[in-house]
Amino acid sequence: MHKQPEITDKTRQAFVNVFCDLYSRKPIEKISIQEIANQSGYNRSTFYQYFTDIYALLDYVEERILNSINEEMASREFSTHTFQDALQCFENVEEISVLKAILGDYGSVHFVERLKREIPFERLIIDFPTNDAVAPYIIEFYISTLISMFRLWIRNDKDLSSEELVKLIDSLFTSGLTPYPIFGTVNPRRL
């Protein structure tokens, strides 16, 4: 007897949801398959019908997120408001809770590096430097900053509007920290 696709998808999604909830609160090493199965309302043997182990589940979640972001980026024309465009690509990913888990405190550094490699962020940089020796450093700074700011924003439950976040990022990239009172002056006693 073959399972109906919608039941299969519902079961797989239940495992993903519980895993992401747990992964947002503790490291993967502290999450057991039994815990995922129990909280999903299924047994361990059902889990193994979908995933070989907890790392296969993590791979599935990461692949799904990367594919979703890539599809979103491929389907849009970027304007001159590249920060806002990038933010919308991340925001339009179906499940922010999944992003919150894999980009959270216990998320994988490996995933962040994959995100940097596999997502064509260079599309977001106007006048992308191609042959300058410092170009890789500039690009790394740019991409790492965008991802870090997005991670913080998600972790803070989007405490700023997306427009406020875009303005902040734009201001930081164009003017640095000096416009902000706590960083605008240097305390000579600390030097």
TORZA-38190 format. One record per atom (N, C-alpha, C): x, z, y; atom name. Coordinates in steps of 0.05 Angstrom, whole numbers, plus 5000, padded with zeros to 4 digits. Each point is the difference from the previous one (the first is absolute). Example, Ala and Ser with C-alpha at 12.3 -4.5 7.8 and 13.67 -1.06 7.14 Angstrom:
# residues 2
+------+------+------+------+
!   px !   pz !   py ! atom !
+------+------+------+------+
! 5264 ! 5156 ! 4886 !    N !
! 4982 ! 5000 ! 5024 !   CA !
! 5018 ! 5000 ! 5024 !    C !
! 4993 ! 4986 ! 5021 !    N !
! 5016 ! 5001 ! 5024 !   CA !
! 4985 ! 5014 ! 5022 !    C !
+------+------+------+------+
//
This chain:
# residues 191
+------+------+------+------+
!   px !   pz !   py ! atom !
+------+------+------+------+
! 5017 ! 5000 ! 4977 !    N !
! 4983 ! 5000 ! 5023 !   CA !
! 5018 ! 5000 ! 5025 !    C !
! 4995 ! 4982 ! 5018 !    N !
! 5015 ! 4998 ! 5025 !   CA !
! 4988 ! 5016 ! 5022 !    C !
! 5017 ! 5012 ! 5016 !    N !
! 4990 ! 5016 ! 5022 !   CA !
! 4991 ! 4981 ! 5023 !    C !
! 4981 ! 5008 ! 5014 !    N !
! 4991 ! 4985 ! 5023 !   CA !
! 5021 ! 5003 ! 5023 !    C !
! 5006 ! 4979 ! 5014 !    N !
! 5021 ! 5001 ! 5020 !   CA !
! 4995 ! 5021 ! 5022 !    C !
! 4975 ! 5004 ! 5008 !    N !
! 4994 ! 5019 ! 5020 !   CA !
! 5005 ! 5029 ! 4991 !    C !
! 4996 ! 5005 ! 4974 !    N !
! 5005 ! 5027 ! 4989 !   CA !
! 5030 ! 5004 ! 4999 !    C !
! 5015 ! 4979 ! 4991 !    N !
! 5029 ! 5001 ! 4999 !   CA !
! 5011 ! 5006 ! 5028 !    C !
! 4991 ! 4985 ! 5020 !    N !
! 5009 ! 5004 ! 5028 !   CA !
! 4994 ! 5028 ! 5010 !    C !
! 4976 ! 5009 ! 4993 !    N !
! 4991 ! 5027 ! 5009 !   CA !
! 5018 ! 5022 ! 4988 !    C !
! 5006 ! 4997 ! 4974 !    N !
! 5017 ! 5019 ! 4987 !   CA !
! 5029 ! 5000 ! 5011 !    C !
! 5011 ! 4976 ! 5003 !    N !
! 5027 ! 4997 ! 5012 !   CA !
! 5001 ! 5012 ! 5028 !    C !
! 4979 ! 4994 ! 5016 !    N !
! 4999 ! 5010 ! 5027 !   CA !
! 4998 ! 5031 ! 5000 !    C !
! 4986 ! 5011 ! 4981 !    N !
! 4998 ! 5030 ! 4999 !   CA !
! 5028 ! 5012 ! 4995 !    C !
! 5015 ! 4988 ! 4983 !    N !
! 5028 ! 5010 ! 4995 !   CA !
! 5017 ! 4997 ! 5025 !    C !
! 4997 ! 4977 ! 5014 !    N !
! 5015 ! 4995 ! 5025 !   CA !
! 4993 ! 5021 ! 5021 !    C !
! 4974 ! 5004 ! 5004 !    N !
! 4990 ! 5019 ! 5020 !   CA !
! 5011 ! 5029 ! 4995 !    C !
! 4998 ! 5009 ! 4976 !    N !
! 5009 ! 5027 ! 4993 !   CA !
! 5030 ! 5001 ! 5003 !    C !
! 5014 ! 4980 ! 4990 !    N !
! 5030 ! 5000 ! 5003 !   CA !
! 5008 ! 5001 ! 5029 !    C !
! 4988 ! 4984 ! 5017 !    N !
! 5007 ! 5000 ! 5029 !   CA !
! 4994 ! 5026 ! 5013 !    C !
! 4977 ! 5012 ! 4993 !    N !
! 4994 ! 5027 ! 5011 !   CA !
! 5022 ! 5020 ! 4992 !    C !
! 5007 ! 5000 ! 4975 !    N !
! 5021 ! 5019 ! 4991 !   CA !
! 5027 ! 4993 ! 5012 !    C !
! 5007 ! 4974 ! 5001 !    N !
! 5026 ! 4992 ! 5011 !   CA !
! 5003 ! 5005 ! 5029 !    C !
! 4978 ! 5002 ! 5015 !    N !
! 5001 ! 5007 ! 5028 !   CA !
! 5006 ! 5030 ! 5004 !    C !
! 4997 ! 5016 ! 4978 !    N !
! 5003 ! 5029 ! 5002 !   CA !
! 5025 ! 5011 ! 4985 !    C !
! 5010 ! 4984 ! 4981 !    N !
! 5023 ! 5010 ! 4985 !   CA !
! 5017 ! 4977 ! 4989 !    C !
! 5025 ! 5005 ! 4993 !    N !
! 5017 ! 4979 ! 4989 !   CA !
! 4990 ! 4989 ! 4973 !    C !
! 5008 ! 4976 ! 4994 !    N !
! 4990 ! 4987 ! 4976 !   CA !
! 5009 ! 5015 ! 4975 !    C !
! 5023 ! 5013 ! 5001 !    N !
! 5010 ! 5016 ! 4977 !   CA !
! 4981 ! 5023 ! 4993 !    C !
! 4984 ! 5009 ! 5019 !    N !
! 4982 ! 5022 ! 4996 !   CA !
! 4972 ! 4992 ! 4992 !    C !
! 4996 ! 4974 ! 4998 !    N !
! 4973 ! 4989 ! 4993 !   CA !
! 5001 ! 4992 ! 4970 !    C !
! 4980 ! 5010 ! 4985 !    N !
! 4999 ! 4994 ! 4972 !   CA !
! 4977 ! 4980 ! 4994 !    C !
! 5004 ! 4985 ! 4979 !    N !
! 4979 ! 4981 ! 4992 !   CA !
! 4975 ! 5016 ! 4993 !    C !
! 5003 ! 5023 ! 4987 !    N !
! 4977 ! 5017 ! 4993 !   CA !
! 4984 ! 5008 ! 5025 !    C !
! 5014 ! 5007 ! 5021 !    N !
! 4988 ! 5007 ! 5025 !   CA !
! 4984 ! 4977 ! 5012 !    C !
! 5012 ! 4976 ! 5000 !    N !
! 4987 ! 4976 ! 5010 !   CA !
! 4975 ! 4995 ! 4983 !    C !
! 5003 ! 5001 ! 4974 !    N !
! 4977 ! 4994 ! 4982 !   CA !
! 4978 ! 5020 ! 5005 !    C !
! 5006 ! 5026 ! 5000 !    N !
! 4980 ! 5020 ! 5004 !   CA !
! 4984 ! 4997 ! 5026 !    C !
! 5015 ! 4996 ! 5022 !    N !
! 4987 ! 4997 ! 5026 !   CA !
! 4985 ! 4974 ! 5003 !    C !
! 5007 ! 4980 ! 4983 !    N !
! 4986 ! 4974 ! 5001 !   CA !
! 4975 ! 5001 ! 4983 !    C !
! 4998 ! 5020 ! 4982 !    N !
! 4977 ! 5001 ! 4982 !   CA !
! 5004 ! 4984 ! 4975 !    C !
! 5025 ! 4993 ! 4994 !    N !
! 5006 ! 4985 ! 4976 !   CA !
! 5021 ! 5016 ! 4983 !    C !
! 5005 ! 4990 ! 4976 !    N !
! 5021 ! 5014 ! 4985 !   CA !
! 5026 ! 4985 ! 5001 !    C !
! 5021 ! 5012 ! 4990 !    N !
! 5027 ! 4988 ! 5001 !   CA !
! 5001 ! 4973 ! 4986 !    C !
! 4986 ! 4997 ! 4978 !    N !
! 5001 ! 4975 ! 4986 !   CA !
! 4988 ! 4977 ! 5017 !    C !
! 4981 ! 5006 ! 5016 !    N !
! 4989 ! 4980 ! 5018 !   CA !
! 5020 ! 4992 ! 5021 !    C !
! 5015 ! 5020 ! 5011 !    N !
! 5021 ! 4994 ! 5019 !   CA !
! 5020 ! 4980 ! 4988 !    C !
! 5008 ! 5005 ! 4975 !    N !
! 5020 ! 4983 ! 4987 !   CA !
! 4989 ! 4972 ! 4994 !    C !
! 4974 ! 4996 ! 5001 !    N !
! 4989 ! 4973 ! 4997 !   CA !
! 5006 ! 4983 ! 5025 !    C !
! 5006 ! 5014 ! 5023 !    N !
! 5004 ! 4986 ! 5025 !   CA !
! 5029 ! 5000 ! 5009 !    C !
! 5014 ! 5022 ! 4994 !    N !
! 5028 ! 5003 ! 5010 !   CA !
! 5017 ! 5013 ! 4978 !    C !
! 5025 ! 4991 ! 4998 !    N !
! 5018 ! 5011 ! 4979 !   CA !
! 5009 ! 5028 ! 5007 !    C !
! 5003 ! 5006 ! 5026 !    N !
! 5008 ! 5026 ! 5009 !   CA !
! 4994 ! 5003 ! 5030 !    C !
! 5007 ! 5022 ! 5012 !    N !
! 4993 ! 5005 ! 5028 !   CA !
! 5015 ! 4981 ! 5018 !    C !
! 5024 ! 4991 ! 4992 !    N !
! 5016 ! 4982 ! 5017 !   CA !
! 4988 ! 4972 ! 4999 !    C !
! 4987 ! 4992 ! 4979 !    N !
! 4986 ! 4975 ! 4999 !   CA !
! 4976 ! 5001 ! 5018 !    C !
! 4987 ! 5022 ! 5002 !    N !
! 4978 ! 5004 ! 5019 !   CA !
! 5011 ! 4997 ! 5029 !    C !
! 5022 ! 5013 ! 5006 !    N !
! 5012 ! 4998 ! 5026 !   CA !
! 5008 ! 4972 ! 5007 !    C !
! 5012 ! 4985 ! 4981 !    N !
! 5006 ! 4972 ! 5004 !   CA !
! 4975 ! 4983 ! 5006 !    C !
! 4979 ! 5006 ! 4985 !    N !
! 4975 ! 4985 ! 5005 !   CA !
! 4990 ! 5005 ! 5028 !    C !
! 5000 ! 5025 ! 5009 !    N !
! 4991 ! 5007 ! 5027 !   CA !
! 5018 ! 4986 ! 5021 !    C !
! 5026 ! 5002 ! 4997 !    N !
! 5019 ! 4987 ! 5019 !   CA !
! 4996 ! 4970 ! 5001 !    C !
! 4997 ! 4987 ! 4977 !    N !
! 4996 ! 4971 ! 5000 !   CA !
! 4975 ! 4992 ! 5014 !    C !
! 4979 ! 5015 ! 4995 !    N !
! 4974 ! 4994 ! 5012 !   CA !
! 5002 ! 5002 ! 5031 !    C !
! 5014 ! 5021 ! 5010 !    N !
! 5003 ! 5004 ! 5029 !   CA !
! 5017 ! 4977 ! 5011 !    C !
! 5022 ! 4994 ! 4988 !    N !
! 5017 ! 4978 ! 5010 !   CA !
! 4985 ! 4973 ! 5000 !    C !
! 4986 ! 4994 ! 4979 !    N !
! 4984 ! 4976 ! 5000 !   CA !
! 4979 ! 4999 ! 5022 !    C !
! 4987 ! 5022 ! 5004 !    N !
! 4979 ! 5002 ! 5020 !   CA !
! 5012 ! 4996 ! 5028 !    C !
! 5022 ! 5012 ! 5006 !    N !
! 5013 ! 4997 ! 5026 !   CA !
! 5010 ! 4971 ! 5004 !    C !
! 5012 ! 4989 ! 4979 !    N !
! 5010 ! 4973 ! 5002 !   CA !
! 4977 ! 4980 ! 5004 !    C !
! 4977 ! 5004 ! 4986 !    N !
! 4977 ! 4983 ! 5004 !   CA !
! 4989 ! 5002 ! 5028 !    C !
! 4999 ! 5025 ! 5010 !    N !
! 4990 ! 5004 ! 5028 !   CA !
! 5019 ! 4987 ! 5020 !    C !
! 5026 ! 5002 ! 4996 !    N !
! 5019 ! 4988 ! 5019 !   CA !
! 4998 ! 4969 ! 4998 !    C !
! 4997 ! 4990 ! 4976 !    N !
! 4999 ! 4971 ! 4996 !   CA !
! 4975 ! 4987 ! 5012 !    C !
! 4979 ! 5016 ! 5002 !    N !
! 4974 ! 4989 ! 5009 !   CA !
! 4996 ! 5001 ! 5030 !    C !
! 5020 ! 5010 ! 5014 !    N !
! 4996 ! 5003 ! 5029 !   CA !
! 5021 ! 4986 ! 5016 !    C !
! 4992 ! 4991 ! 5023 !    N !
! 5018 ! 4989 ! 5020 !   CA !
! 5008 ! 5024 ! 5018 !    C !
! 5026 ! 5004 ! 5003 !    N !
! 5008 ! 5023 ! 5017 !   CA !
! 5001 ! 4992 ! 5029 !    C !
! 4990 ! 5018 ! 5016 !    N !
! 4999 ! 4995 ! 5029 !   CA !
! 5026 ! 5011 ! 5013 !    C !
! 5000 ! 5002 ! 5026 !    N !
! 5023 ! 5012 ! 5013 !   CA !
! 5000 ! 5030 ! 4997 !    C !
! 4978 ! 5012 ! 4991 !    N !
! 4997 ! 5028 ! 4995 !   CA !
! 5008 ! 5007 ! 4972 !    C !
! 5026 ! 4996 ! 4993 !    N !
! 5008 ! 5002 ! 4972 !   CA !
! 4997 ! 5028 ! 4989 !    C !
! 5004 ! 5021 ! 5015 !    N !
! 4997 ! 5027 ! 4990 !   CA !
! 4971 ! 5004 ! 4991 !    C !
! 4982 ! 4991 ! 5017 !    N !
! 4972 ! 5003 ! 4993 !   CA !
! 4992 ! 4984 ! 4976 !    C !
! 5011 ! 4976 ! 4998 !    N !
! 4996 ! 4983 ! 4976 !   CA !
! 5010 ! 5014 ! 4975 !    C !
! 5024 ! 5011 ! 5001 !    N !
! 5011 ! 5014 ! 4977 !   CA !
! 4983 ! 5024 ! 4992 !    C !
! 4992 ! 5015 ! 5020 !    N !
! 4984 ! 5023 ! 4995 !   CA !
! 4974 ! 4993 ! 4987 !    C !
! 4987 ! 4978 ! 5009 !    N !
! 4975 ! 4991 ! 4988 !   CA !
! 5004 ! 4991 ! 4971 !    C !
! 5023 ! 4988 ! 4994 !    N !
! 5005 ! 4992 ! 4972 !   CA !
! 5001 ! 5025 ! 4982 !    C !
! 5013 ! 5021 ! 5010 !    N !
! 5000 ! 5025 ! 4984 !   CA !
! 4973 ! 5013 ! 4999 !    C !
! 4986 ! 5000 ! 5023 !    N !
! 4974 ! 5013 ! 5001 !   CA !
! 4980 ! 4986 ! 4983 !    C !
! 5002 ! 4974 ! 4997 !    N !
! 4981 ! 4985 ! 4985 !   CA !
! 5004 ! 5001 ! 4970 !    C !
! 5021 ! 5013 ! 4991 !    N !
! 5004 ! 5005 ! 4972 !   CA !
! 4976 ! 5016 ! 4991 !    C !
! 4988 ! 4992 ! 4978 !    N !
! 4974 ! 5011 ! 4991 !   CA !
! 5000 ! 5030 ! 5000 !    C !
! 5020 ! 5013 ! 4990 !    N !
! 4998 ! 5029 ! 4997 !   CA !
! 5023 ! 5013 ! 5015 !    C !
! 4994 ! 5012 ! 5023 !    N !
! 5020 ! 5015 ! 5015 !   CA !
! 5010 ! 5024 ! 4984 !    C !
! 4983 ! 5011 ! 4983 !    N !
! 5008 ! 5024 ! 4984 !   CA !
! 5023 ! 4993 ! 4981 !    C !
! 5000 ! 4975 ! 4991 !    N !
! 5022 ! 4991 ! 4982 !   CA !
! 5026 ! 4999 ! 5016 !    C !
! 4998 ! 4987 ! 5024 !    N !
! 5024 ! 4999 ! 5017 !   CA !
! 5009 ! 5028 ! 5008 !    C !
! 4981 ! 5017 ! 5006 !    N !
! 5007 ! 5028 ! 5007 !   CA !
! 5016 ! 5013 ! 4978 !    C !
! 4993 ! 4995 ! 4975 !    N !
! 5013 ! 5012 ! 4977 !   CA !
! 5028 ! 4988 ! 4996 !    C !
! 5002 ! 4974 ! 5000 !    N !
! 5026 ! 4988 ! 4993 !   CA !
! 5020 ! 5000 ! 5024 !    C !
! 4989 ! 5003 ! 5024 !    N !
! 5018 ! 5003 ! 5024 !   CA !
! 5002 ! 5029 ! 5009 !    C !
! 4988 ! 5018 ! 4985 !    N !
! 4999 ! 5028 ! 5008 !   CA !
! 5026 ! 5015 ! 4993 !    C !
! 4999 ! 5026 ! 5003 !    N !
! 5023 ! 5018 ! 4995 !   CA !
! 5012 ! 4997 ! 4973 !    C !
! 4984 ! 4994 ! 4980 !    N !
! 5010 ! 4998 ! 4972 !   CA !
! 5003 ! 4971 ! 4991 !    C !
! 4994 ! 4982 ! 5018 !    N !
! 5001 ! 4971 ! 4994 !   CA !
! 5029 ! 4992 ! 4993 !    C !
! 5002 ! 4977 ! 4990 !    N !
! 5026 ! 4989 ! 4991 !   CA !
! 5015 ! 4986 ! 5022 !    C !
! 5025 ! 5008 ! 5003 !    N !
! 5018 ! 4986 ! 5018 !   CA !
! 5004 ! 4971 ! 4990 !    C !
! 4999 ! 4997 ! 4974 !    N !
! 5002 ! 4974 ! 4988 !   CA !
! 4978 ! 4982 ! 5010 !    C !
! 4975 ! 5010 ! 5002 !    N !
! 4978 ! 4984 ! 5010 !   CA !
! 5005 ! 4991 ! 5029 !    C !
! 5009 ! 5019 ! 5017 !    N !
! 5005 ! 4993 ! 5028 !   CA !
! 5021 ! 4978 ! 5001 !    C !
! 5021 ! 5001 ! 4984 !    N !
! 5020 ! 4979 ! 5000 !   CA !
! 4988 ! 4973 ! 4990 !    C !
! 4983 ! 5001 ! 4980 !    N !
! 4986 ! 4976 ! 4990 !   CA !
! 4982 ! 4989 ! 5023 !    C !
! 4987 ! 5017 ! 5014 !    N !
! 4983 ! 4992 ! 5022 !   CA !
! 5016 ! 4985 ! 5020 !    C !
! 5023 ! 5010 ! 5007 !    N !
! 5018 ! 4987 ! 5020 !   CA !
! 5010 ! 4973 ! 4990 !    C !
! 5006 ! 4998 ! 4974 !    N !
! 5010 ! 4975 ! 4988 !   CA !
! 4979 ! 4979 ! 4996 !    C !
! 4976 ! 5009 ! 4991 !    N !
! 4980 ! 4981 ! 4990 !   CA !
! 4980 ! 4991 ! 5021 !    C !
! 4997 ! 5016 ! 5021 !    N !
! 4981 ! 4992 ! 5021 !   CA !
! 5015 ! 4985 ! 5022 !    C !
! 4991 ! 4977 ! 5008 !    N !
! 5014 ! 4984 ! 5019 !   CA !
! 4998 ! 5011 ! 5029 !    C !
! 5012 ! 5023 ! 5004 !    N !
! 4998 ! 5013 ! 5026 !   CA !
! 5014 ! 4983 ! 5022 !    C !
! 5018 ! 4983 ! 4992 !    N !
! 5014 ! 4984 ! 5021 !   CA !
! 4980 ! 4982 ! 5015 !    C !
! 4977 ! 4995 ! 4988 !    N !
! 4979 ! 4985 ! 5014 !   CA !
! 4990 ! 5016 ! 5025 !    C !
! 5004 ! 5026 ! 5000 !    N !
! 4991 ! 5017 ! 5022 !   CA !
! 5020 ! 5001 ! 5023 !    C !
! 5024 ! 4991 ! 4995 !    N !
! 5020 ! 5002 ! 5021 !   CA !
! 5003 ! 4974 ! 5015 !    C !
! 4994 ! 5001 ! 5026 !    N !
! 5002 ! 4977 ! 5017 !   CA !
! 5030 ! 4995 ! 5004 !    C !
! 5008 ! 4974 ! 5000 !    N !
! 5028 ! 4993 ! 5003 !   CA !
! 5017 ! 5014 ! 4979 !    C !
! 4992 ! 4998 ! 4975 !    N !
! 5013 ! 5012 ! 4977 !   CA !
! 5029 ! 4991 ! 5000 !    C !
! 5019 ! 5019 ! 5001 !    N !
! 5029 ! 4993 ! 5000 !   CA !
! 5008 ! 4991 ! 4972 !    C !
! 5012 ! 4977 ! 4998 !    N !
! 5007 ! 4989 ! 4973 !   CA !
! 5029 ! 5000 ! 4993 !    C !
! 5018 ! 4997 ! 5020 !    N !
! 5028 ! 4998 ! 4993 !   CA !
! 5018 ! 5020 ! 5014 !    C !
! 4989 ! 5020 ! 5012 !    N !
! 5015 ! 5020 ! 5013 !   CA !
! 5009 ! 5022 ! 4980 !    C !
! 5024 ! 5010 ! 5002 !    N !
! 5010 ! 5020 ! 4981 !   CA !
! 4984 ! 5026 ! 5001 !    C !
! 4988 ! 5006 ! 5023 !    N !
! 4985 ! 5025 ! 5003 !   CA !
! 4970 ! 4996 ! 4992 !    C !
! 4992 ! 4975 ! 4995 !    N !
! 4972 ! 4995 ! 4994 !   CA !
! 4989 ! 5017 ! 4978 !    C !
! 5014 ! 5003 ! 4977 !    N !
! 4989 ! 5016 ! 4979 !   CA !
! 4995 ! 5029 ! 5008 !    C !
! 5017 ! 5010 ! 5018 !    N !
! 4996 ! 5028 ! 5010 !   CA !
! 4976 ! 5002 ! 5018 !    C !
! 4997 ! 4980 ! 5017 !    N !
! 4977 ! 5000 ! 5019 !   CA !
! 4974 ! 4998 ! 4984 !    C !
! 5000 ! 4983 ! 4980 !    N !
! 4976 ! 4996 ! 4984 !   CA !
! 4994 ! 5025 ! 4984 !    C !
! 5020 ! 5013 ! 4989 !    N !
! 4996 ! 5025 ! 4985 !   CA !
! 4989 ! 5022 ! 5018 !    C !
! 5011 ! 5002 ! 5024 !    N !
! 4990 ! 5020 ! 5019 !   CA !
! 4970 ! 4994 ! 5006 !    C !
! 4994 ! 4976 ! 5006 !    N !
! 4973 ! 4991 ! 5007 !   CA !
! 4980 ! 5006 ! 4978 !    C !
! 5007 ! 4991 ! 4976 !    N !
! 4981 ! 5003 ! 4977 !   CA !
! 4998 ! 5029 ! 4992 !    C !
! 5022 ! 5014 ! 4998 !    N !
! 5000 ! 5029 ! 4993 !   CA !
! 4984 ! 5016 ! 5019 !    C !
! 5003 ! 4994 ! 5026 !    N !
! 4985 ! 5014 ! 5020 !   CA !
! 4970 ! 4995 ! 4997 !    C !
! 4992 ! 4975 ! 4997 !    N !
! 4972 ! 4993 ! 4996 !   CA !
! 4988 ! 5015 ! 4976 !    C !
! 5014 ! 4999 ! 4978 !    N !
! 4990 ! 5013 ! 4976 !   CA !
! 4998 ! 5030 ! 5004 !    C !
! 5021 ! 5012 ! 5012 !    N !
! 4999 ! 5029 ! 5004 !   CA !
! 4978 ! 5009 ! 5019 !    C !
! 4995 ! 4985 ! 5021 !    N !
! 4979 ! 5006 ! 5018 !   CA !
! 4973 ! 4997 ! 4986 !    C !
! 4997 ! 4979 ! 4984 !    N !
! 4975 ! 4997 ! 4985 !   CA !
! 4996 ! 5022 ! 4980 !    C !
! 5021 ! 5008 ! 4986 !    N !
! 4998 ! 5023 ! 4981 !   CA !
! 4991 ! 5025 ! 5014 !    C !
! 5011 ! 5006 ! 5023 !    N !
! 4993 ! 5024 ! 5015 !   CA !
! 4971 ! 4999 ! 5009 !    C !
! 4992 ! 4977 ! 5009 !    N !
! 4972 ! 4996 ! 5009 !   CA !
! 4980 ! 5004 ! 4978 !    C !
! 5006 ! 4989 ! 4976 !    N !
! 4983 ! 5004 ! 4977 !   CA !
! 5000 ! 5029 ! 4992 !    C !
! 5024 ! 5012 ! 4999 !    N !
! 5002 ! 5029 ! 4992 !   CA !
! 4984 ! 5018 ! 5019 !    C !
! 4999 ! 4992 ! 5026 !    N !
! 4986 ! 5015 ! 5020 !   CA !
! 4971 ! 4992 ! 5002 !    C !
! 4990 ! 4986 ! 4980 !    N !
! 4972 ! 4991 ! 4998 !   CA !
! 4991 ! 4984 ! 5025 !    C !
! 5018 ! 4982 ! 5009 !    N !
! 4994 ! 4982 ! 5022 !   CA !
! 4991 ! 5015 ! 5025 !    C !
! 5017 ! 5020 ! 5007 !    N !
! 4993 ! 5017 ! 5023 !   CA !
! 5001 ! 4985 ! 5027 !    C !
! 5013 ! 4977 ! 5000 !    N !
! 5000 ! 4982 ! 5023 !   CA !
! 4983 ! 4976 ! 4993 !    C !
! 4988 ! 4988 ! 5020 !    N !
! 4986 ! 4975 ! 4994 !   CA !
! 5021 ! 4979 ! 4994 !    C !
! 4993 ! 4978 ! 4987 !    N !
! 5020 ! 4980 ! 4994 !   CA !
! 5011 ! 4988 ! 5026 !    C !
! 4984 ! 4998 ! 5021 !    N !
! 5009 ! 4990 ! 5026 !   CA !
! 5021 ! 5019 ! 5011 !    C !
! 4995 ! 5026 ! 4998 !    N !
! 5020 ! 5020 ! 5011 !   CA !
! 5026 ! 4998 ! 4984 !    C !
! 4998 ! 4997 ! 4974 !    N !
! 5024 ! 4998 ! 4984 !   CA !
! 5016 ! 4975 ! 5007 !    C !
! 4986 ! 4978 ! 5003 !    N !
! 5013 ! 4975 ! 5008 !   CA !
! 5014 ! 5003 ! 5027 !    C !
! 4987 ! 5012 ! 5019 !    N !
! 5012 ! 5004 ! 5027 !   CA !
! 5025 ! 5018 ! 4998 !    C !
! 4998 ! 5021 ! 4984 !    N !
! 5023 ! 5018 ! 4996 !   CA !
! 5023 ! 4985 ! 4988 !    C !
! 4996 ! 4985 ! 4978 !    N !
! 5021 ! 4985 ! 4987 !   CA !
! 5012 ! 4980 ! 5019 !    C !
! 4983 ! 4986 ! 5015 !    N !
! 5010 ! 4980 ! 5019 !   CA !
! 5017 ! 5013 ! 5021 !    C !
! 4991 ! 5023 ! 5011 !    N !
! 5015 ! 5015 ! 5020 !   CA !
! 5027 ! 5009 ! 4989 !    C !
! 5000 ! 5011 ! 4976 !    N !
! 5025 ! 5009 ! 4988 !   CA !
! 5020 ! 4978 ! 4996 !    C !
! 4990 ! 4976 ! 4991 !    N !
! 5018 ! 4978 ! 4996 !   CA !
! 5010 ! 4988 ! 5027 !    C !
! 4984 ! 5000 ! 5020 !    N !
! 5008 ! 4988 ! 5025 !   CA !
! 5015 ! 5019 ! 5019 !    C !
! 4992 ! 5025 ! 5000 !    N !
! 5011 ! 5019 ! 5019 !   CA !
! 5015 ! 5024 ! 4988 !    C !
! 4999 ! 5002 ! 4974 !    N !
! 5013 ! 5023 ! 4987 !   CA !
! 4985 ! 5026 ! 5005 !    C !
! 5015 ! 5022 ! 4998 !    N !
! 4988 ! 5027 ! 5003 !   CA !
! 4999 ! 5010 ! 5029 !    C !
! 5015 ! 4987 ! 5018 !    N !
! 5002 ! 5011 ! 5027 !   CA !
! 4974 ! 5003 ! 5015 !    C !
! 4979 ! 4984 ! 4996 !    N !
! 4975 ! 5005 ! 5014 !   CA !
! 4985 ! 5026 ! 4992 !    C !
! 5008 ! 5011 ! 4978 !    N !
! 4986 ! 5024 ! 4991 !   CA !
! 5015 ! 5025 ! 5009 !    C !
! 4986 ! 5018 ! 5014 !    N !
! 5012 ! 5023 ! 5014 !   CA !
! 5019 ! 5016 ! 4983 !    C !
! 4994 ! 5005 ! 4975 !    N !
! 5017 ! 5017 ! 4984 !   CA !
! 5026 ! 4987 ! 4992 !    C !
! 5002 ! 4973 ! 5002 !    N !
! 5024 ! 4986 ! 4994 !   CA !
! 5013 ! 4986 ! 5024 !    C !
! 4986 ! 5000 ! 5023 !    N !
! 5009 ! 4986 ! 5023 !   CA !
! 5025 ! 5011 ! 5013 !    C !
! 5005 ! 5026 ! 4996 !    N !
! 5024 ! 5012 ! 5013 !   CA !
! 5016 ! 5012 ! 4978 !    C !
! 5026 ! 5001 ! 5004 !    N !
! 5018 ! 5011 ! 4981 !   CA !
! 5009 ! 5028 ! 5010 !    C !
! 4998 ! 5020 ! 4983 !    N !
! 5009 ! 5027 ! 5007 !   CA !
! 5030 ! 5000 ! 4997 !    C !
! 5015 ! 5004 ! 5023 !    N !
! 5029 ! 4999 ! 4999 !   CA !
! 5012 ! 5022 ! 4982 !    C !
! 4985 ! 5022 ! 4997 !    N !
! 5010 ! 5022 ! 4983 !   CA !
! 5001 ! 4993 ! 4971 !    C !
! 4985 ! 4979 ! 4992 !    N !
! 5000 ! 4992 ! 4972 !   CA !
! 5021 ! 4980 ! 4993 !    C !
! 5014 ! 4990 ! 5020 !    N !
! 5020 ! 4980 ! 4994 !   CA !
! 5026 ! 5012 ! 4992 !    C !
+------+------+------+------+
//
